Amino acid sequence: MSEELFELEDVAYRYGRQPALEGITMRIEPGQRVALLGANGSGKSTLLRILDGLYVAGSGRVAFRGVVLNDRSLQDETFVFDFRRRVALLFQDPDIQLFNPTVFDEVAFGPLQLRWPHEAIRSRVENTLRLLEVQDLRNRAPHRLSGGEKKRVALASILVMDPEVLLLDEPTAALDPKTQTQFVDLLRSWGANKTVITATHDLHIVEDIADYCYVLRNGRILLHGKPAEVLSNNELLEEANLIHTYHHAHTHPEPHFHPHLHRHGK
C-alpha cells in the first residue's frame, strides 16, 4: 500500500482536441492541506474532478492509496462505494449538489444511501447542521436559500459523511467578506488529520487553508512549494495571471514610478 494518498504521474486530459492538463505530477499525503492556485481556465477544476474520479486521465497515472483510478477500478462497485465514502467534492456552484426538498433531507441523503441506522442519521445530521450554523434552515427548500446558505448546506451534505478527503472548488467564490471569513475558519478547524485540497484564485486565504501549494497555468504546474514561498514569487504569480502590477507617477517632489501588486479574487 502506498504511503501517499494521491499519486499523479505525467497526467494529461483533453476536452476534445483542447488540452486541459499536461504533464501533471504531484504527491499528496494523508492529512495534507493543499491549495491548487490558478486563474480561470488554468486546469484546477479539471484536476479536482480527476482526483474525485469523475474524469479519467487521458494519459499518465492517477492512484488513490495505491489503486489506479481508471475505467476498470471506477466500475468496480466495491471500490467505488468505499472511494465515494472517503473522497468528497464540493462544486463551485452549490446548485449542482442540491436536489432534495428540504435542507434536512439534503444532509441526510448520503447517510441514507449507506443505510445507517435512523437514529444515527438523525443525530449526525443535527450535529452537522449546528456545525455549519444552518440548523434554523432545516425545513427550508435548498433552492430558496441565499448563495452563502446554499454553500453551507452543500458542505454540510458532504461533512455529514465524515470523508477522509475534502476537495473544494472555489469555496469562497461569490461569498460576502463575512461569510468568506466564517468559511475559512470552518475549514481551518474541521477534522484533524483530514486531507483538504482547495482550488482557488483567492490568494488572501491561502496561508490560512494550505500548507502546500501548486500554481497552474494553461494546464501545467508552473510553481509549487509552501505558501510563503509561492506567495513571495511575484514574477511567477504574475505569469500565472494571479496578480498584476502597474506603475503610476507622483508629481511631488518629482515624478517617479513604482510597481503595485493586485491579487485577483479580492
Secondary structure, 3 states (H helix, E strand, C coil): CCCCCEEEEEEEEEECCEEEEEEEEEEECCCCEEEEECCCCCCHHHHHHHHCCCCCCCEEEEEECCEECCCCHHHCHHHHHHHHHHEEEECCCHHHCCCCCCHHHHHHHHHHHCCCCHHHHHHHHHHHHHHCCCHHHCCCCHHHCCHHHHHHHHHHHHHCCCCCEEEEECCCCCCCHHHHHHHHHHHHHCCCCCEEEEEECCHHHHHHHCCEEEEEECCEEEEEECHHHHHCCHHHHHHCCCEEEEEEECCCCCCCEEEEEEECCC
